[in-house]
Amino acid sequence: MPLNLHLLRLFVTVARTGSFSRAAEVLHISQPAISKGVRDFELQVGCRLFDRSPKGVRPTPEGEALMRHAELLFAAERAAEDELASLRNLESGSLRIGASTTIATYMIPEYLGIFHRRYPGIDLHLVIANTRDIADLLLAHEIGIALVEGPVEDEGIESRPWRSDGMSLIVSPGHRFADLKDAIEGSALADEILLEREPGSGSREVVARGLAAAGIEPRRRLEIGSTEAIKQAVAAGLGVAIVSNAAIADQVRFGTLRVVEMEKLRIERRLWQLKVAGRIAIPAATAFERIIWQDKPSLVRS
């Protein structure tokens, strides 16, 4: 029969204090209730746990054996309470954040720095993957925060718009579009090689929808698995690409890439936070959410 932990606590308190009356004072219950509880516990375990005398009580050999196990059990209980308290107070623990490539590379670092300065006891882990993989990690409880470049169609996931991200056409300094003063027509891309991310990438899907809506079909497409690699390939003259403005600021400033305006084509995407419906977030995740949302009051949080 499983031990009754309430009765076990009564027994331990009597053993520690050496008196039913002092145990009653410690536990703030009546002495008759303590006495009855210990008798019931002795009946449950099937042996006498105390030797009683006018000077007080002391554990029998069976009681001493039970005390050793009880001390370990209640020490584990205290450790669990302490750890939960530290987690609630954000003094220790860890947080795994999943983000798609552009967000992880160009947007998350600032938020990570803010969080670390506020909660230095929390270990941070950043997982970088494409949108679909991040969604799968969230469903599998592998990450506590999920930030991606496109909404996810999954009945178990809520997609909440987080912030906006403009996207621009980039070319190499030697490209025929590089020195144009006026915006180009979308049809001009028909003769270009468009460098794009892999299937499952949120940025690829946003660009594809934008081009399709404008009736633009590049002559050729070349799939490259990271935004950094795409930028390097564009700078080398391999083709053109439409990428996040956040990803190209340094290269444009240093002149290794050029931004080309396009007529009647403005690609701006929403970045999203993914949530699992009904799942309670750990305190560290809640604190991180407050940081990434606090400067975005204009976005609809639905």
C-alpha positions in Angstrom: 0.0 0.0 0.0 1.4 3.5 -0.9 2.5 5.6 2.1 0.2 8.4 3.1 2.5 11.4 2.8 0.4 13.5 5.1 0.7 10.9 7.8 4.4 10.4 7.0 4.9 14.2 7.6 3.2 13.9 11.0 5.4 11.0 12.0 8.6 12.8 10.9 7.6 15.9 12.9 7.0 13.9 16.0 10.3 12.1 15.6 12.2 15.4 15.1 10.6 17.1 18.1 10.4 14.1 20.4 6.9 15.1 21.5 3.4 14.9 20.2 2.6 18.3 21.8 5.6 20.1 20.2 4.8 18.5 16.9 1.2 19.8 17.2 2.6 23.3 17.7 5.0 23.1 14.7 2.2 21.9 12.4 -0.5 24.1 13.9 -2.9 21.3 14.5 -4.3 19.7 17.7 -2.4 17.1 19.7 -5.3 14.6 19.4 -5.1 14.9 15.6 -1.3 14.2 15.7 -1.8 11.2 18.0 -4.6 9.8 15.8 -2.6 10.4 12.7 0.5 8.5 14.0 -1.7 5.6 15.2 -3.3 5.4 11.8 0.1 5.5 10.2 1.4 2.7 12.4 -1.7 0.6 11.3 -0.9 1.4 7.7 2.8 0.4 7.8 2.0 -2.6 10.1 4.5 -1.9 12.9 5.0 0.3 15.9 7.0 3.4 15.0 7.6 5.0 18.5 8.5 3.9 21.9 6.5 6.0 24.3 7.6 7.0 27.8 6.9 9.8 30.4 9.9 11.7 29.0 8.6 11.7 25.5 8.8 9.5 22.4 11.6 8.1 20.4 11.5 6.1 17.1 11.7 2.3 17.2 14.3 0.6 14.9 11.5 0.4 12.3 10.8 4.1 12.9 14.5 5.0 12.5 14.6 3.1 9.2 11.5 4.9 8.0 13.0 8.2 9.1 16.1 7.8 6.9 13.9 7.3 3.8 11.5 10.1 4.9 14.4 12.6 5.2 15.5 11.8 1.7 12.0 12.1 0.4 11.4 15.5 2.0 14.8 16.7 1.0 13.8 15.9 -2.6 10.6 17.8 -2.0 12.4 20.9 -0.8 14.8 20.7 -3.7 11.9 20.6 -6.1 10.2 23.5 -4.4 13.4 25.5 -4.4 14.0 24.8 -8.2 10.4 25.8 -9.0 10.7 28.9 -7.0 13.9 29.9 -8.8 12.3 29.3 -12.1 9.3 31.4 -11.2 11.7 34.1 -10.1 13.8 33.7 -13.3 16.9 33.1 -11.2 18.0 29.9 -13.0 16.9 27.5 -15.7 17.1 27.5 -19.5 15.1 28.7 -22.5 15.3 27.3 -26.0 14.3 29.7 -28.7 13.6 28.6 -32.3 13.8 31.1 -35.1 14.0 30.9 -38.9 17.2 32.0 -40.5 16.7 35.7 -41.2 15.1 36.4 -37.8 17.8 34.4 -35.9 20.7 36.1 -37.8 19.6 39.7 -38.0 16.8 40.3 -35.5 17.0 38.1 -32.4 20.5 39.0 -31.2 19.3 42.3 -29.8 16.5 40.7 -27.9 18.9 38.0 -26.6 21.1 40.7 -25.2 18.3 42.4 -23.4 17.0 39.2 -21.9 20.5 38.1 -20.7 21.1 41.4 -19.0 17.7 41.2 -17.2 17.9 37.5 -16.3 21.6 36.4 -16.3 20.8 33.1 -14.5 18.8 31.8 -17.5 20.8 29.8 -20.1 19.7 30.7 -23.6 19.8 28.3 -26.6 19.0 29.4 -30.1 17.9 26.9 -32.6 18.0 28.0 -36.3 15.9 26.2 -38.9 13.3 26.9 -41.6 9.7 27.7 -40.7 8.3 24.2 -41.0 11.1 22.7 -38.9 10.6 25.4 -36.2 6.9 24.5 -36.1 7.7 20.8 -35.7 10.1 21.6 -32.8 7.5 23.7 -31.1 4.9 20.9 -31.3 7.5 18.4 -29.9 8.2 20.6 -26.9 11.8 21.1 -28.1 11.6 24.9 -27.9 9.7 27.4 -25.8 9.6 30.3 -28.3 9.1 30.1 -32.0 9.6 33.1 -34.4 9.2 32.5 -38.1 9.0 34.1 -41.5 5.6 32.9 -42.5 2.4 31.6 -40.9 2.0 27.9 -40.5 -1.1 26.0 -41.5 -1.5 23.5 -38.7 -4.6 23.1 -36.5 -2.4 22.7 -33.4 -0.6 26.0 -33.9 -1.6 29.6 -33.6 0.3 32.1 -35.8 0.4 35.6 -34.3 1.7 38.5 -36.5 4.8 39.9 -34.7 6.4 42.6 -36.8 6.8 43.7 -40.4 9.8 43.1 -42.6 10.4 44.8 -46.0 12.1 42.9 -48.8 14.2 44.4 -51.6 15.7 43.3 -54.9 19.5 43.1 -54.7 22.1 42.9 -57.4 25.9 43.1 -57.7 27.6 46.4 -58.3 28.4 45.2 -61.8 24.9 44.2 -62.7 23.0 46.0 -65.5 20.5 47.3 -63.0 23.0 48.6 -60.4 23.3 52.2 -61.6 19.8 52.7 -62.8 18.1 55.8 -61.2 14.6 54.8 -62.0 12.6 51.8 -60.8 12.6 48.8 -63.2 9.5 47.1 -64.5 8.8 43.6 -63.1 9.0 42.1 -66.5 12.7 42.9 -66.5 13.2 40.0 -64.1 12.1 37.6 -66.8 15.7 37.5 -68.1 17.3 37.1 -64.7 18.4 34.1 -62.6 16.5 34.4 -59.3 18.3 33.1 -56.3 15.9 31.8 -53.7 15.8 29.8 -50.4 14.9 26.2 -50.1 11.3 24.8 -49.9 9.9 25.3 -46.4 11.5 28.7 -46.1 9.1 31.5 -45.1 10.9 34.1 -47.2 10.8 31.9 -50.3 7.0 31.6 -50.0 6.5 35.3 -49.5 8.6 36.2 -52.5 6.9 33.6 -54.6 3.5 34.9 -53.7 4.5 38.5 -54.4 6.0 37.7 -57.8 3.0 35.6 -58.8 0.6 38.3 -57.9 2.5 40.7 -60.1 2.7 38.2 -63.0 6.5 38.0 -62.8 8.2 34.8 -63.8 12.1 34.8 -63.7 13.8 33.0 -66.5 15.6 30.7 -64.2 15.6 29.9 -60.5 18.5 28.7 -58.4 17.9 27.3 -54.9 20.4 28.2 -52.2 20.0 27.1 -48.6 20.8 30.3 -46.6 20.4 34.1 -46.9 24.1 34.7 -46.3 25.0 32.3 -49.2 22.5 34.0 -51.4 24.0 37.5 -50.7 27.5 36.2 -51.5 26.3 34.6 -54.7 24.5 37.9 -55.8 27.6 39.9 -55.0 29.6 37.5 -57.2 27.2 38.1 -60.1 25.5 34.8 -60.1 22.0 36.2 -60.2 19.6 38.5 -58.4 17.5 38.0 -55.2 14.8 39.5 -53.1 15.8 39.4 -49.4 15.0 41.0 -46.1 16.1 44.6 -45.7 17.4 43.6 -42.3 19.8 41.2 -43.9 21.5 43.6 -46.4 22.1 46.8 -44.4 25.8 46.3 -44.0 26.5 45.1 -47.6 24.6 48.0 -49.1 26.4 50.5 -46.9 29.8 49.0 -47.9 28.8 48.9 -51.6 29.1 45.1 -52.1 25.3 45.0 -53.0 22.9 47.4 -54.6 19.2 47.7 -54.0 17.1 48.2 -57.1 13.6 49.6 -56.9 10.8 47.8 -58.8 7.7 49.4 -60.2 4.3 48.2 -58.8 6.0 45.6 -56.7 6.4 46.1 -52.9 7.1 42.9 -51.0 6.6 43.3 -47.3 6.0 40.3 -45.1 4.8 39.7 -41.6 7.0 37.8 -39.2 5.2 35.5 -36.9 5.3 34.0 -33.4 4.0 30.5 -33.3 2.1 29.2 -30.2 0.6 25.9 -29.3 -3.1 26.4 -28.4 -3.7 25.9 -24.7 -0.1 25.2 -23.8 1.1 27.1 -20.7 4.5 28.8 -21.3 7.3 28.5 -18.8 8.2 31.7 -17.0 11.3 32.3 -19.0 9.4 32.1 -22.2 6.8 34.5 -20.9 9.5 37.0 -20.0 11.1 36.7 -23.4 7.7 37.3 -25.1 7.3 40.5 -23.1 10.7 41.7 -24.5 10.0 41.0 -28.1 6.5 42.5 -28.0 7.0 45.6 -25.8 8.1 47.8 -28.7 5.6 46.5 -31.2 2.3 48.0 -29.9 0.9 48.7 -33.4 0.8 45.1 -34.5 -2.4 43.2 -34.1 -1.9 40.3 -31.6 -4.3 37.8 -32.8 
